[in-house]
Amino acid sequence: MIGKPRCLAGLDVGTISTVAVLLESHSGWDTDPGPARIVGVGVAHTEGVRNRNVTHIEAATESVREALRVAEDMAGMEAGGVYAAVAGDHIEVGASSGVVAVAGDEIGQGDVDRVHEVARAIVIPPDRELLHAIPQDYTVDGQAGIQDPRGMEATRLESEVCVVTAGSPACQNLRKAIDRAGYRPEELVFSPLATSLAVLTDDQRQAGVAMLEIGGAATEMLVYREGRLHLAATLPWGGATVTNDIVKGLGIPLGDAEELKRTQGNATTRGVASEEKLEIAGPTPGRTREISRELLAHIIEQRLDEMFGLVYEALEEKQMLGALPAGVVLTGGSAKLEGTVELAQSVFNMPVALGQPGNGLDGVVEPTRDPGLSTAVGLALYGQMRTGELGGGLAVRTVSRFTDWLRDFF
């Protein structure tokens, strides 16, 4: 028996574009309905948002409404609850711990639930709100590094959690924009956490992997080892930073610089021929001038090399460079620039791959292969996980263990 299809939305309100992805699931008695099905994708130009924060409610509302309208038109159905990404410099990632006495002879689910409650019972300032409390490790009677303590004989259980909080004003403004657009904001999710659901496999998380989400305003980094989140950091530079460098270096308008980067840009000078020429806007209206494509690539390479260098230093400081057998996965709209993977490989000296969403999903998959849609796809998957409606298909098996420990904390 398969129930009436339900459609939910993943919404990524970025600095440059707003992306909506609709997922349809079938609830009912069928224990294996197959992969989650993408039914609609919508992209709109973002207005009223700066550095991932809403700065103009009405303009942001219109961007949200337009992206969801386009996705609904493609799907032929309306969106239900909306799971939206939140990011920016107001996000803080910290740690907390909890300790409980084991109720019986061995650790049961009730003990795990209680230690979770204790660990997440932290004081949150009135201007902040708790987004996530993600389990890291357990300690059983002094023995650390336990991933699943259930069934073990013990008298004392400890838990370490990663706590993600966000600024209340930023969250409230985002919810208000979604609500004014005519939709129900179901939950706000830390952007790179959602992205990782769409582009990382369980094997990568177990082996050790760093994910870099290169957005317009910032680059978000997550590091997983042994299936656990070990590091989350934000670099306040992204694709818009590269575009601004082109504006300054070539003396052209912002729109022209973005178009030039997108159509003719390359992240390495090795990827272009020195004799290639480009025609760009001149110093006065109606005039043009000629530059070498190698100069454009040089400007891009300089900034991206600096960004990757800062990430390298952060990984080195945390002694994680030698603990990433699965290498680095790049995603986000600015990661698809030609030559970016090759440049990252030269900086990190380890395997680097471009993370594209859509693997293991059904429906309108091809439009979601764009790395710029990774967060929206991950948000929709997160929403399916939260509603408990995702069956036993490939998409679930891919992230099953990851979502198991996420679910314990929501």
N, C-alpha and C positions, 0 to 999 in steps of 0.2 A: 504494500500500500504506500503510495507516494502522495504526500499532501500538496497543497497549493504552493506553487513556486513563490519564494520570497526574495526580494531584491534589497541589498544593502549597499552602502556607498563608502568608499575610501576617498578622502578628500585631502589633497596636499595644496595648501595655500602658500605658494612660494613667493619669493621677491619678484620674480620675472613672470612666471606663469602659474595658473591655478589648474590643477589636474583632478579629475573625478573618474573613478573606476567603479562600475557597478558589478556586483556578483550575485548570481542567482543560486540558491540552494534548494534542495528538496528535503523537507522534514517528513518523518513518518516511520514506518516499521521496516523499511528497507535498510539493511545493515551495511550495504555497500553501494551507495548511489553513484559512486565514481568521483572523478575529480570535480573540484569547484569550477563553475562555469562563468566566465566573463561575458557579460551581455551588453555592456556599454562603456565607452570611453569618451570623455569630454575634456577639452583643453581650452582655456581662455587666458587672455592677457591679464596679468594682475595689476590692479590699481589700488591705491590706498594702503599699501603694505611696504614697509621699509625694514630691512634686516630681519625679516620673518615676523615682524610685529605689526599689527594693525594700527595704522596712523589716521585712517579716515574710514569710519564705519560704513557710510553709504557707498563709497567707491568699492571697498572690499566686498560688501554685500552683493553688489552687481557682478563682480568677478566670480563669486561663489555661485550665484544664480545662473550665470551663463554657462559655466563649466558643467554644472549638474543638468541643466536643460539639454545641452548637446548630448551628454551621456544618456539621458532618458529618451531622447529622440531616437538614438541608435538602438537602445534596448527595447523600446516599445512598452515600457512600464515605468512606474514611478519609484523613486528611491525611498527606502524606509529610513532607518536610523543611519546617521552619518558618523563615521569614525575619522577624526581629523588629526593631522600631524601638528605638533607643537615643537618649536626649536628656537634658538636664539641665545643671546648672552645672559638671559635671565634664568636659564636652566642650570641647576646645580646637581652634581652627582656626588654622593657621600656614602658612608657606611654606617651600619648599626648592627647590634648583636642582641641576642636574647638567650636566656637560660631557664630551663624548667626541670622539675623532677619528674621522672618517668612514672606514670600512674601504676603500671603493672609490672610483670616480670620482663616483658619485652616492649620495645617501642612500637606503638600503633599509630594509626592516622590521627587519632585524637591528640596524641603528644606532639606530632608534627604541626598540627593546626595551632596548638597552644603556643609553641615556640615561635611560630610565625607571627602570631598576634603580639607576643611580647616584643619581638624584634622590630616590628613596625610601629610600636606604640612610642613614637618619638614626638617631641614638641615641635610643632610646625608654626612658625610666626604667622600672624594674621594676614600678612601681605604675600604669603606663599601657600601653595597647595601640593599635596602629595600626588604624584603621577603613578609611580611604580615603586615597589619594594621587591627586588629580584633576589632570590636565594643564590648564594655563592657556594658555601660549604657547610657541613655539619661537623660537630665534634661530639663524640660519644664516649663518655667517661674518660675524657682527656685525650682520646685518639682523634686527631684532626684529619681533614681531607676526605671525610665520608660523603659520598654523593647521595645515597638513599639509605637512611638509617632504619627504615621500617623493618620490623622482624628481628632486630638485634636486641640481645639481652643487655640491659643497662639500667642505671639509676639516675643518670644525669644526661640531658640533651641540650646542646648549644647550637645556635644557628647564626651565621653571618649573612647579612643581606646588603645588597647595593640599593641605595635609596635615591630616587630621582624626584626632585621637586621643581616647581616652576613658579614664576611670578603670577600672582592672582590677577592683576590688571590685564596682562597679556592674554591669559586664558579666558577671562571674562569677555574681552573684546572679540576674540575669535568666536566664542560661543554666540555672542550677540549677532555677529555678521551672518553666521549660519542660520540662526533663528529668524532673523529678519528676511533672509532669502526664502523662507518658507519651509525649512527643513528642521528635523530634530537632531541636535547635537548629542550623540549617544555617549561618546567618550573621547578624551584627548589622549594622544599617544606620543611618546618621545619619538621624534622623526626617525633617527637612525635605527632605533629598535624595530620599528615597523619595516624599514627598508631591508633589514637583515632577514626578515621572514621571506622576502621575495627573491633574494639573490644568493643567500648562503645555504649550503646543505648541512645536514647533521654531521656528515663525515668531516667537513671543513671545520666545524666548531669543535669537534672532538680532537682533531689533529692540532689545531692552533692556526688562527687566521686573523688578519687585520682587514677590516672593511673601511674604505674611505668613500664617503658620500660627498662628492664635489658639487655643491649647489651654487646658486647665484651669489648669495651673500656670504656663505661660510662653507667650510669643509668639516664634516663630522667624522670622527673616528671611533670605531668600536673594535676591541680585541677580545677574541674568544680563545680559551684554552680548556681542554677537557670538558667541552660542552658548556662552560661557564663564562659569564661576562667578567673580564678582568680589568678592562680599561675603557673609559669613555671620555672623549675630549673634543673640544671645538676649536678650530682654527678660524679666526675672523676674516678669512680671505676666501674668495670663491671665484666663479666665472666672471662676475661683475668686476672684480679687481683686475682681471686680465684685460677686460674690455676697456676699463679706465686707463690702463697703461698704454693701450693702442691709441686712445684719444690723445693722450699727452705726447706720445712718441711720434705720431704722424700728423697731429693737428687737424683731426677731422671730427665731425659731429658724433655724438654717442650712438645714434641709430646706425650710421654708416660703419662705425667701428664694430658694432655687434654683428652686422651683416657680413663684413669683411672677415671677421674671425670665424664665423660659422661656415662660410662658403670657400674661403681661400686659406684659412689658418692651418698651421701645423705646429705641433708641440716640440718639434726638433728641426734644427736647420739642416740636419742630414737628410731629412725627408723631402727636401725641395731642391731644385736645380738652381744654381747661382745665376743663370741667365734668365730665369723666369721673371717677367715684369707684370706689374699690376697698375691699373689706372684708378686713381682715387680723386676725391674732391680737391680742387685747387684753393688758393688763398682768397679768391673772390668768387661770388656766385656765377655759375655757368662756366667756370674754368676748371680744368683737370690737370693733373700732373702724374708722372710715372715714378713708381718706386719698385724695388726688387721684392719679390715674394720672400726672399731670404731674410730681409729686414723685418717683415711681419713675423716670420717664424722666430726670429731672434728675440723679439719683444715678448712673445708668448712663452718661449722656452725659459727665459730669464726668470719670469714670475713663477711659473709652475715648478721649476727646479728649486726655487727658494721655498715654496710651499711644501714640496716633498721633503726637502732637507729638514724643515722644522719637524715634520712627522717622524723622520728618521731619528732625529735627536731625542724626541719624546719616547720612542720605542727603546732607544739605546739607554736612556736614563732609567727606564723601568726594567731593563735587562730582559727585553722580550724579543730582540732581533733574532736570537738563536732558537727561539721557541715557536716559530711560525712555519711548520712544514708545508702548510697549505698556502703560504705566501700572502699576497695582498690582493684584495678584490676591489676594483674601482667601480663606482656607480655614480648616479646623479647626472643631470643634464650636461654638465661641463666635462664629464669624463669621456664622452664619445668623440671629442676633438681628435682628429687624426694625429697619430704619433704619441698620444698621451701614455698609452700602455708601455711603449718602448722607452720613453723617458723615465717612467717610474721604475722599470726594470733596471735601468742603469744606475738609478739613485739607490734603490733598496738592495740590489744584487740578490734578488730572490724571485721566484715565480710571481708574475702579476697577470691578472685576468680581468676582463671587462665583465662586470656582473649585469646580466640582463634578466628582467622578470619574465614570467610566463611559463617557465618549465613546470610540467606536471599539471597544468591547467587546461581547461577546455573552453570552447566558445570562441569569442573574438580575441584570439591570442596574439596574432601578428602585430596589431597596433600597439600592444603593450611591451614589445621587445625593446623599445627605447629605454635606455638607462634612466632617462629623465622621468619615467613613469614608475620607477621602482618603489618609491615611497607610497604612492597611491595604491598600487597593487598590494603591497605589504599591509597597508591599513585595512583593505578589504579582507585579506586573509585573517588578520587579527580579529576583525569583527566576526567572521565566521567562527573562529575559535572561541570567542567570548560567548556567542549565542549557542554554542554546542551543536550546531547544525551540520558541521562538515563531516562527511562520512569517511569511509576507509579508503579513499582513493589515493592516487600517487602523491598529490600535493600534501595530504595529511601525513603519509608515511615519511615524506621527506623531512618534515619539521616536527615529527611526533614527540621525540624526547625533549626537544627545545620547548614546545608548547606545554608539555607536562609540567615543567617546573615554573613556567610563566603562570599557568592557570592556578597554581597553589596560592598565588599572591593577589588574586583579584576576586 
